[in-house]
Amino acid sequence: MLKEERLDEVHHNLLVGRKQESQTFIQLLEETIPSKNIISVYGTAGIGKSFLLDKFERLSREYSAVTITIDSEGFVKTPHAFCEHILDKLPNVEPSLEPLQMPLTCVHILNKVAALQRVVLIIDAYEYMESLDQWLRDYFLKHLNKNVIIVIAGRYPLSQAWFVSPSWRSSIVRMPLSELDYQSVAQYAKNNDVLEEETIQRLWRYSNGHPLTLSLTVFLHGQDGFQELASSIEDDLSLPFLVNEWIREVPDEHMRPFIEAACILRHFNQEMLSFVMDQEISASEFYQLIRFSFIRKVDRGWTVHNLMRDAVNRELLARTPQLYEKIRNRALQYYYKLLTENNKQMPNTRDAVEVMYYTGDSLIRALMNWIDLAPKHFEAVDSKSLPELEAYVQKRLNHAKDTRIELFDPYSNKRFDFFLSAEETCFTVKQVDFHTLFSLGYDVVRIMRDNAGVIIGFAVIIPINSRTLPYLKKAPRSSTYFNHLSPNMEKRLSVPANTRAGWFIETVDTLDYGDSSQQAAIGHLLYSMIITGELIVESPAPIPYFIESHLSLGYEIDSNGWHYNYDGKTKTPTFVIDLQSENVVTYINRMLKKTGQEYIVQLQEESPSQVQQVPSDRILERNDITPREKEVAKLIEQGYTNAEIASTLFLSEVTVKKHIKSMFDKLNASNRTQLLKKLLE
């Protein structure tokens, strides 16, 4: 405990500047009833949002407020999970509540506490909360006592929907964060024993007051050779340069592996880090690690600042790809073990989501650019954007053209090449009734803009509940699936209008399918929906690019969801992911098998002698062919023709032939018989 107190003191010394923001917060704490009770903190990555929240949390404790901090990256994005997260932090609360009753109970308990003393609810990394934004705005926060101060922090300002209502508009304090001023930079330097005025001037010039850049520069300025190197490229002393220099200049080589492993993980603690590194980490080593300024405490342990995490991942993947994959595999084993512990009556959705984070084949890594942690952003809009959306759709139809999508996975060094005809590129914008969608009363339409503010894509994502089911039973992409629900499923989905039972993704479109950054944005959007841990239903356009992507993401085809509603002639599947059912472990196992990662978790339960045995399925155990090639190979083993393989895997015969030719080349085979023999060797 003493070490934790000392660590808190160290981080306190790193907090400089933000006097105006702190004073605004103190003023609200001191008011009997806060004149405004929502603070919107926003700013670019590395600008100091998390450190400011730490300061707010400490101030709240000093004013005897009940303080609840939510790390939005650290839990499943459902109303039930959000409320459970809050109640877990409050004493004497019954943990086992019915999911539908949880939000009402949570509001009641928070208001009961707020009637006696001030409550401060801090929600960090709000950019990960898009799927809960409307529920928070229109239901949960609306019913909280005015004695609850809510701090919402993220990379982006609150959406326009927050400012439509006069009551919300008058309750919000906007707090955009900019760079630190010179006095704050000087104070930070002095707190870190940098006292020379000339050096402080140089730190100011290098960092321009950007907190993360300043933190790294303060560390690096005293390293041998850095002064000369920095002076020679002073005009280009960028954050990526500083991060790379920092990686090379970690003061203790012994600490480097710990930092690298921590950067690969979404969050970590001493036990998990020891497991993924396959070595014991002492308490002193762990405390040395978490003292770094870019590591902070979150709900499930600690996390590395995402800019640092991104840079270290890129560097490690390029330098030691096998080590990178080994650590990811160990993390997969760790969470799989948590998910499947024998004493669990019901698998934990949160652990299932963590397993999903570490799964994925080369196509998914390529689609998401896997370690690109700052993709383009889809933001929710209302009917005011209708003219702009209609103009965008017309532009897409008028300028449709044949498109080739080329993707690359740096880990497997594998490239993917998809062709879309002009007609196929328009599937995603046809039969979209924006008027009806906006009338549903939810934030169902999201748009993506370029740097100039022009729409370059949109998505339609609909919460499933009693209000939206009538629409879903009529709309062309969803009607077949939702009109063939079992009685139990119909009951499960017919939840009240202020909550949801899952999501239907009606369409996702981008202006340029050949733009890798736009495709990465689609990948991240779909992936972010999966890791909500909820039921996800989607019937994407019936073209190989979408079909293969969804299969790789782990979606399963529902037998009752086939339709021809895109063009009246092409048979189209409906995909489902359900991480909330009792069959979640079976689903995870199937996903691991599909991506060729099943052997990783099998090793978790086997003894060393068993691990060395010849695997029962030689094809799935092979490391010299891709996961998709394994699927093709398994069907070859069963005697399928190329046409049958194409139909089963939703590929074109040309693509199947490419996979077979690739295996011919890798295994030096000249025909199917020879290939199968070599595959089974």
N, C-alpha and C positions, 0 to 999 in steps of 0.2 A: 504493500500500500504506500509505503514511503517513497518507493521508486516512482509510482504513478503520480504522486504529488509533485515530485521533483520534475517529472516530465511535463506536467501541466504548467509548472513555473517556467520551464524552458520555452514552451509554446507561447506563453503569455508575453515573454520578452520579444518574441518575433512579431507580435501584433503591433503595428505602428500605423499612424494615419487614421483615416476614416473618422475624424472627430465629429464632423457634421452628422454622419450617419449614426454614430453612437449617441450623440446628443438627442437626435430625433427619437431614437428608441427609448432612451431614458425618460424623455418627456411623456411618452405614452405609458410607460411603467408607472410614472408618478401620478398620472391623472386618475381620479376616482373611477370614472367610466371613460375609457379611451375615446377620444374624438374620432379617431380612425383606428380600425382594428385589423387591417391587412397591409402588410409591408411587402412590396414586390421588389426583390433584390435581383438585378440581372446584369450580366456583363460577360465578356468573352472569356474563354478558358484561360486560367492562370492569372486572372485579374484580382483574385483574393476573396471570392465569395465565401468559400468554406472557412477561411480564417475569420472573416467578419461574423459568420454565424457562430463560431466558437466564442467570439467576444460577446455576442448577444446572449448566448447560453449562460456565460459566466455572470453577466449583468443581471439576468433573470434570477439566478440563484441568490445574488446579493440582495435583490429586492424581494426575496422569499416567495417568488412565483413558482408554481409547479411547472416544470419545463419538460416538454416532450419533443424529442428530435427524431425525425423520420428521414432515413437515407433512402431516397426513391429508387436507387439502383439495387437495394438489398432485399426486396420482397416481391411476391407475386402481386400483379396489378389488378386486384379485385376489391370491391367494396368490403367484402368480408375480411380479406387479408389486411387491408389498410386499417380497419377498425381493430382487428385482433392485435396488430402491431402497437396501436395506441394503448389498448387495455393491458397488454403485457407489461407496459411501463408504469402502470398504476397499481397500488397495493389493494389487496382484498377484493379482487374482481374474479368472478367465476369464469374460468378459461373456456369451458365447453358450452358454447352457446350455438343455437341454430343459426346457420348462415343468413337466412332472411331476417332474423331478429337482431343480428349483430349490429348493423348500422344504427337502428333505433336505440338499442341498449347503450351503444357507445356515446351517442349524442346525449342521452339522459344522464349518464355517469359524468361526462365532461361538464355538463351544465350544473350538475350537483356540486362538483368540486369548485367550479367557477363562482358559485354563489357564496362560497366561503373565502376564497382567495384567488388572486390573479393566476391565470393559466396562459402559458406561452407555448404555442404549437409551431415548431420549425420544420418545414418541409424542404429538404435540400435536393439538388439535382432534378428540378421539376421538369426538365425536358424529357425525362423518362416516364412522366405521368400523363402523357397525352390521352391514354385510354381511360383515365379516371377524371380528366379535367372537367367535363360537363357534370358528372355526378357530384364532384366536390363543390362546384360553383352553384348548381341549381338545387342541390339537396343538402349535403352534409354541412358545409360551412354556413349555409343560409340559416340553419336551425341552431347554431351555437350561440351561447350567451355572449353578450357584448363584452363581458369581462375576459373573454378569450382573445388574445392577440395572436394572429396567424402571420408567420413569416414565410413567404414563398420565394425560393431562390433557384435560379436557373440561368442558362445561357441566353434565353430569349425573354422579352417582355411578356406579360400576360396577353392573351389573344384579345381581339377586338370584342369578343362576346362578353368579356368582363365589364366593358365600359358602355354597353348598350343600356343596362339598367341604371337609372339615376342613383338608386340606393347603393349599388356596388361602387359606382363611380365615386361617390362621396366618401366611401369607406377606405379607399386604397391610397397608400402612400407609395409613389413610384420612387425607387432608389437605384438608379443606374450607377454602376461603378466605373470609374475611369482610373487612369494611372495615378500613382502616388505623386504628391508634390515633392519638391526638393527637400524640405524640412523633414518629411517622413522618411525619405531615402537616407538622409544623414543620420536620423535617429536609429534606423535599422542597422546601418553600418556600425554605429557606436555600440549598439547592443551586442554586436558580434565582434567587438574589440578591434574595429577598424577606425582609427582615430585621425590618420593623416588627411588633411584637407584636400591635398592633390588626389589622393586615392578615392576619396568620397566624390570629388568632381568627376573622376573617371567612371565610377560606378553609376553616377547619375546619367552620364553621357551614353554609357553602354546600354543601360536598362530602360531609359526613358520612363522610369517609374513603374514598369510592368513588374508586379510582385514576384512571379515565378522566375522571370529573367533575372531580377535583382538577387533573389535567393541563390540561384546557381552562380551568378557572377561573383557574389561575395565569397562563396566557397572557392571558386576557381582562381580568384585574383592572386592568391598567395602561392599557387602551385608553380613549381619550377617551369620556366619557359612560357608560361601563359601570357605574361605581360608583352613579350616580344611578338608572340603569335597574334594576340588580339590587336596590337598596334598596327600590324601589317595588314589586317583586314577589317579595320574598325568600321568601315562603312557597311560591312555585311556581317556584323556580329549578331546573327539571328538566333532565335531560340533553339532551332534544331542544331545549330553549331554548338551552342552552349551545352545542350543535353549530351551531344556526342562527346564533347570534351569532358563533361562530368563523368560519363561512363568510363572513359579511359583514365580518369584521375581519382577514382574512388580511393580515399586515403589508405584503406587497409585492403589488400588483395583478398584477404580472408573473407571480407564482407561482400565481395562482388557476386558470388553465386547466390547469396541470400537475396540481394537486390534484384537480380535477374529473375529468380523464381517468384518473388513477390510481384514483379511486374507482369508476369504471365497470368497470374491468378486475379480474379475479379476482386477478391478480398481474402485476407489470410489471418491466421493466428499462429501461435507458436506450435501447436500440435499439427496443424495442417501443413505448415512449412516444413516441419521435420519429416512428415510423411512423403510429400512430393519430392523432397531432396534425398530421401532414403538415408537420412542421418540425423542424429539428435542435435538439436540446437539448444544451447544453454540459455538460461534466463538472461544472463549478462549480454550475450550476443543478440538476443531478441530485442532487449531494451536499447542496445546500441543502434539496431536497425530502425526502430520506430521513432528515434529522435530526429531523423532526417526531416527537414522542413517540408518535403513534398509527400510525406506519409501522414495520414490522419486517422483518428479513431472513427469507426462507423459501427452500425448495429451488429454486424457479424464478425467483428474483429477490427482489422485495419485495411486501408486501401492506399495504393499509390496514385498520385495525381495523374489524371488521364493523359495529359500531354507527355509526361515522363514515361508513363506506361506504354503509350503509342511508340515513342522513339526507341525505347529499350527493346520492345517487341520486334520492331523492324531491324534493328541492329543485330539482335540475337538470331533472328530467323535467317538473316543473310550470312552471319558468321558461323553459327553452329546450329543448323536446322535440326539435326538429330537430337541435340540436347533440348531444343525448343519443344519438339514433339514428345520427348520423354517426359518432360514436366507436365505437359498437357495431359498425357496419358495417365500419369500418376494422380493428377487432379480428378480425372474421370473415375479412376478406381476408388478414390476417397469418397466421392459423392455417391457412387453406385453402391458402395458398402453401406452408407447412411440410409440410402433409399430402401435397401433390401434386408435390413437387419431383421432377424427372426422374431424379435419381440414386438415388432410393429404390427398392430392390427390393421392399420390403414396407411399406405405409403404417403409421405409428406410431399405435397405438390411443390413446395419450395425446393426440396432436394431433387425432384424430377426436373425442374427448370434448370438447376445447376448442372445436372447430367447433360441436358440438351445443349447447354452452353459449350461443353467440351466435345460434343459430337459434330459430325459434319464431314462430307466428302469433299473432293477437290473442286467440284462444281460450285458448291456453296461457298467455299473459301474464295473462289474466283468471283462469284456473283457479288459477294459482300466486300470484296477486297479485304477480307477477314480482319485485318488489323487496322483498317481505316476507322478510327473512332470518332470522326467528325464528318459524317455524310451530310448531304443536302437534307433539308428539313421540310417535312410536310406539316403545314399549320391548318388548324380548323378555321373555317369561314362560315358566314351566314348568307342569307339571301341577297344581301347588298352586293355580293360578288357574282350574282347571276349573269349580268350582261358580259362581264369579263370571261366567265366560264363558257358561255355560249359562243363568244367570239373565238375562244381558244379551240373549241370543238370544230367549228367551221373551218378554221385555219388548218387543223389536222386533216380534215376530210379533203380540203382543196389542194393540199400539198403532199398527199400521201405518195410514198415512193418505196420501191424495194429497198430493204435494209439488211445489212449483215452485222450481227453482233459477235464481237470477238472478246473473249474473256480469258484471263490468265491467273493460274494459281501458283504463287511463288514457291510454295513448299514442295509440291509434286512436280513443278516445272511443266505443268500440263496446260495446254491451250484448248479453248472451246470455240467452235465456229457454228453459229446458227444463222439461217437465212429466213427472212420474213418477206412475203410478197407485199405489195402496196395494199392489197385488200386485207391481208392479215393484220397489218399494223393498225388498221382502223377498227378491228373487233372491239378494242377496249374503250372506244368512245361512242359506239353505237348503242341505241336503246337505253340511254341514260336519261331519265326524266328528272331533271334538277328541281323543277317546280314541286313535284310530289315529294322528292327527297327532303327538301327544306321544310315541307309542311309536316314532316314526321315529328319535328320539335326537338331534334337532337343534333349534335355536331357531327353529322354523318359525312360531310364533304370536307376534304382536306386538299390544300393546294401546295405545290412546290414552286418557288420563284427563283429566278437567277439573280445575280448581283445587282441588276438594274431594276429589279422588282417585277419583271415580266413573268407571267405564268409559264412554266415549262413542264407541268405535270399535275395530275390530280388523282385522288383516291376516294372511293366511296366505301365507308366502313360503318355498318349498321349494328347497333346493340340488339340482341335478341330478347324480346320480352312480350308481354301481352299486347302492348300497343303496336309493336312493329310486325307481329306475326301475320296479320291480315295483308300487309303490303308484301311480305316475303312469300306468301302463298300465291301472289299474283304476278310478281316481277319475273321476267323471262329467265334470268340466270338462277333464280332461287326456287321457283314454284315447284319444280319436280321433287326436289328434296323435301321441302317443308310440307308438301301435300301427301307425303308417304311416311310420316312419322309414326312410330309405334305409340300406343296409348301412354306408356310410361315416359317416353321422350317428349310427347306433347305436353304432359303435365310438368315435366322438368323445365321446359322452355317457357311456359306460361307464367312467368314471374311478374310481379307488379311493375308498373311503368317507371318507377323511380330506381329500379335496379336492372340487372341483366343476367341472362343465363349463358351468355357467350357472345360471339360476334359473327356476322356474315360479311365477308369482304366481297362487295359487288363488282368492283373493278379497280385496277391500278393502271395508270397510263403515264407515259412520258413523251415529251415532244420529239426526242431523238433517241431511238433505241440503240443507235451506234455510239452514244456518249456513255463511256464507262462510269462516270460519276453519277449520272442519272440512274443507271442500272444498279449501282451500289446502293443508292437511296431506296430503290424498290426492295432490294435484298434486306436492308436494315429494317425497313418498315414491316415486311412480312415476318422477319425474325423477331422483331419487338412484339408483334402480336402473339407469336408462339410462346414467348417467355412471360406473357401475362399468366400462363398456367390455366387459361380458360378454354372452353370449347370454341374452336375456330372452324367455320364452314366457308368454302370458297369454290366457285366453278370458273376457273380462269379460261382464257381463250384457248381453243383446241389446237395449239401449235406446239411443236417439240420444245421450244425455248421455255414456255411456261410449264408444260407437263413435266419435263425433266427437272426443272427447278423445284417444283412442289414435291415431287417424289424424293428428291435429295434432301429437302427440308424435313422430311418425315411425315408429310401428309399421306393419308390413306384414302383410297377410292371407296366411296359408299355405293353399295350395289343398287340402291334405290334412287340414285341421283343422276343417272344418265339422261341426257336430253339432246335436242338438235336446235336449240334456240338462238345460237349465234348467227347461223346463216341458213338454217332450214335443211341442211344436208350433212353437216359434219357431226358425228357422234361425239359428245362432250361429257367428260366425267365431272362429278362433284367430289371435292376433297374434304376430308375431316381430320382434325387433330383434337383429341380430348384427353388432356392431362389430369382431369378431375375425376375420372371414372376409377372403379376398383381394378380395372385392367391396366393401370398405368405402367406397372413393371413389365407386363407382357409387351406393351407398346414400346417401351424403352429398349427391351431386348431385341425386338424386331428392327428398330431403328439402328441399333448398334450392328446388327447382322447386315443390314442393307448397306451401311457405310464401311463394312469391312473391319469394324472395331470390336467385334464380339470377343475376340481372343484377349483383348486388353483386360476386360473385367473377369474373364475366366481365370486368368492368372492370379487374380486376387484370392480365389478360393482354393487353388491347387497347391499341393506340396511341391518342393523343388524337384522331386523325382518324377512327379506327374507332368510337370511343365516340360520336361525333356522328352516325353513320349511323343510319338508321331501323332499329329492331330487327326481327328476323325474325318474331317472334311478338308482335303488337301487344297482344293480350289479356293475356299474361303480363307485359308491360312496363308496363301501366297502373298509375298510382299512386292513381287515384280509386275503385277498388273493392277489396274485401277479398280475401285469399287464397282463402277459401271461395267467394266470388262468382266468382273467376277459374276455379275448378274447374267451377262450374255453367256459366259462359260458354263454356268449352272444349267441354263436352258439347252445349250449344245449337248451337255451331258445327258439330258433327258430326251434327246433326239428331236428337238424342235427345228423346224426349217427357219430360214432367215425371215420369211414373211410372218411366221408364228411368233418369233422372237420380237419382231417389230411391233406386232399387235399387242403382245403381253406387256412390253415395256413402254409402249406409247412412243416409239421411235420410228423414224423412216427407215426403209430397208437400206438406203444409202448409208445412214449412220451406223446401222448394225454391221454392214460390210466393213466400214472404217474400223470399228472396234475389233472385228475378227482379224482384219489385216494387221492391226497394231499388235495383236497377240501373236500372229504368225511371225512378225518381225522380231518380237521380244524373245520368243521361244524357239526361233529357227525352225518353224514348221511350214510345210507347203500345202497341207490339206487338213480337213476337219479331223479325220481319224488320227493323223499324226499329232495335231494340236491337242486333242483330248488326251492322248497317251502322255504327252509331255506335261499337260496340266496336272495329271494325277501322279506323276513321278514323285 
